Amino acid sequence: MSCSGKIVFKLDELLKSRNYPKLRLSKDSGLDYRTVLRYCKNDVQNIKVFILERLCQTLDCPVEDIIEFQRDD
């Protein structure tokens, strides 16, 4: 079974909708600011579960608010 698509990060949109600055997220989560920027820009080569956990804990949201799989049509 072949499934074509891609993983898309929605973190930037979530932060904008909450008026939550990236620098604050970095400080609140303990994640490096450059890491937050990469996740916001969808520039992630290897997804780290602990980073997703930190983001979800800090933002008090489910992982689906941060990341999704978009199928190619």
ChimeraX attribute file (.defattr): number of C-alpha atoms within 10 A of each C-alpha:
attribute: neighborCount
match mode: 1-to-1
recipient: residues
	/A:1	3
	/A:2	4
	/A:3	7
	/A:4	10
	/A:5	11
	/A:6	11
	/A:7	13
	/A:8	17
	/A:9	21
	/A:10	18
	/A:11	22
	/A:12	19
	/A:13	13
	/A:14	16
	/A:15	16
	/A:16	11
	/A:17	9
	/A:18	9
	/A:19	9
	/A:20	13
	/A:21	11
	/A:22	18
	/A:23	15
	/A:24	11
	/A:25	19
	/A:26	18
	/A:27	11
	/A:28	14
	/A:29	19
	/A:30	13
	/A:31	15
	/A:32	12
	/A:33	15
	/A:34	12
	/A:35	14
	/A:36	20
	/A:37	17
	/A:38	15
	/A:39	21
	/A:40	20
	/A:41	14
	/A:42	16
	/A:43	12
	/A:44	15
	/A:45	8
	/A:46	6
	/A:47	10
	/A:48	9
	/A:49	9
	/A:50	9
	/A:51	16
	/A:52	16
	/A:53	15
	/A:54	16
	/A:55	23
	/A:56	17
	/A:57	14
	/A:58	14
	/A:59	18
	/A:60	10
	/A:61	13
	/A:62	13
	/A:63	15
	/A:64	11
	/A:65	15
	/A:66	21
	/A:67	16
	/A:68	13
	/A:69	12
	/A:70	11
	/A:71	10
	/A:72	8
	/A:73	5
